[in-house]
């Protein structure tokens, strides 16, 4: 197991280095002057040259890359032109909101997708199976921004059940941070009304973000469960008197989990990228909204910071998925 973990750590380190190289090339080698881009369209030549010296764009490319790696290793992502704050501070402020949104969406996607997939497989070719398959195809096909606007019009504007956008009411007191996750902090501080209100703001964006993930997981779970349910060990276990439900959940589902876990890892990365659209539609103050806002202002440092954070989270999640693979399938540990 130790050798397997070491190999996966080396792969993770290689992918992280590749991410750093890619973001550096995009920021420094792509067509266009990064100093002029940072200065904005109305900057004078003197202002552009000042920014070029400040950001080190006048130095050799190899030296720029070394400085870039060194700064990131020390947690320095540069300074935002639009907010004048260090990018690390802006990202640290937005990251907990995105984590809260993605965690809620992943929970809905995994629980709903696996549950629907199992039901569809057990009720194969029945009306429930056909209904779930139509639902899964619709979830993958629906554009995220359109679905978000549709839910806003229905549940927020017409029915008035949920808020349209934002993270919390303007007049609502924000709890003192402990974990920097708003709902968790409100619960820990005993601010039940604030926690309930924050959950109301979370429902619509979490449902919209989770919908493609839920649909994909449901389809894969159904296909894998059908294959596992047809295996001889299922027939043998039931013939020996074991409960069919126990065989389905304890044996068939466990054998079906490897491809489902792979999809969950991929969907987590797509979900992080999907926050750009969802957070923009719902005005959710997370990494996606930060990237869009700063990109519109030609403030490229926060955009690169968001890219690095999302890439790191995606790669780390897949590393954990690989470890879960090894736990579920001992052949991988000894291969």
ABEGO torsion letter per residue (X at the ends): XAAAAAAAAAAAAAAAAAAAAAAAAAAAABBEBAAAAAAEAABBAAAAAAAAAAAGAABBAAAAAAAAAAAAAAGBAEBBAAAGBBAAAAAAAAAAAAAAAAAAAAAAAAAAAAAAAAAAAAABGBAAAAAAAAAAAAAAABBAAAAAAAAAAAAAAAAGABBABEABBAABBBBBBAAGBAAAAAAAAGBAAAAAAAAAAAAAAAAAAAAAAAAAAAAAAAAAAAAAAABAAAAAAAAAGBBAAAAAAAAAAAAAAAAAAAAAAAAAAAAAAAAAAAAAAAGBBBAAAAAAAAAAAGBAAAAAAAAAAAAAAAAAAAAAAAAAAAAABAAAAAX
